[in-house]
């Protein structure tokens, strides 16, 4: 039997999974390949050897691994970003940008390989569960800036249905938020996320129940010791709720300072139309919601653009 030789002049269907081997009924099968290494594909179907690499420059600290992130500004201008411990450097046109140009970043060495990012035109957003989302902006061909994303209207956790009220000292501007946590009571019906104070300690309900004897309920796992406002972080800096957004009645408040486990200071944020925000009064409100992003709850691990909107997802808490 003579050997059959088949000529192929197009590979523009790319590599096929081994699960597709033999699937000649698939339309793209004739233009596919099982393995294509060290080649670049032409749009018209042919292939060429990939070009070689060049030495563009030494990283800042050769002893430490660095991450490379692509930044595609246009079809004529693209960058490689060298991400190291607490810094970024940039490469373009086969050379380092500037002398070199360098940005200070919050990312520690242990976290630089766990960054997710999404880019739109001259702006890139970066995420890691330990850090507030960052916004990297190309300002010119040789300069960039980076800063935390300025969230102003959320997102928030579920609206409170529990027993804690929050009282603002002022409905506008700088305000002090005072949380009222009731004392534990025998015979009281408690639901998940209710708070009580007992012996000078705050406890959060994790199993709905009717209060019996506190020591017995605590031993049964109904309660966990937990302050209402936190100053301790779980995923990065020790800021707790400082910097987080809270929805109170009809406005958003950004926490700026911590006084105690029931008292914090914040600033009422502007409305979407730019007018001054107004909580609506200085009474005790049960209608409040904690911000979804904070050093206590953690930050989103990933982000992406969809239908011209930026989506964040996967905080440690949610």
Secondary structure, DSSP 4 states (H G I P E B T S, - for coil): -PPP-------TTEEPPGGGTT-TTSGGGGGEES---SEEE-TTS-EEEPPPP------S-TTS--EEEEEE-SSS-EEEEEEETTEEEEEETTEESTTT-EEE-S--GGGTTS-EEEEETTEEEEEETTEEEEEEEE-SSS-EEEEE----S--B-PPP-SS-EEEES-SSSEEEEEEE-PBP-TT-EE-TT-EEEETTEEEEESS-EE---HHHHHHTT-EEE--SS----SSSSTTTTTT-EEEETTEEEEEEEEEETTEEEEEEPPPTTSSPP--S-SSEES-EEEBS-BTTTB--SEEEEETTEEEEE--S--
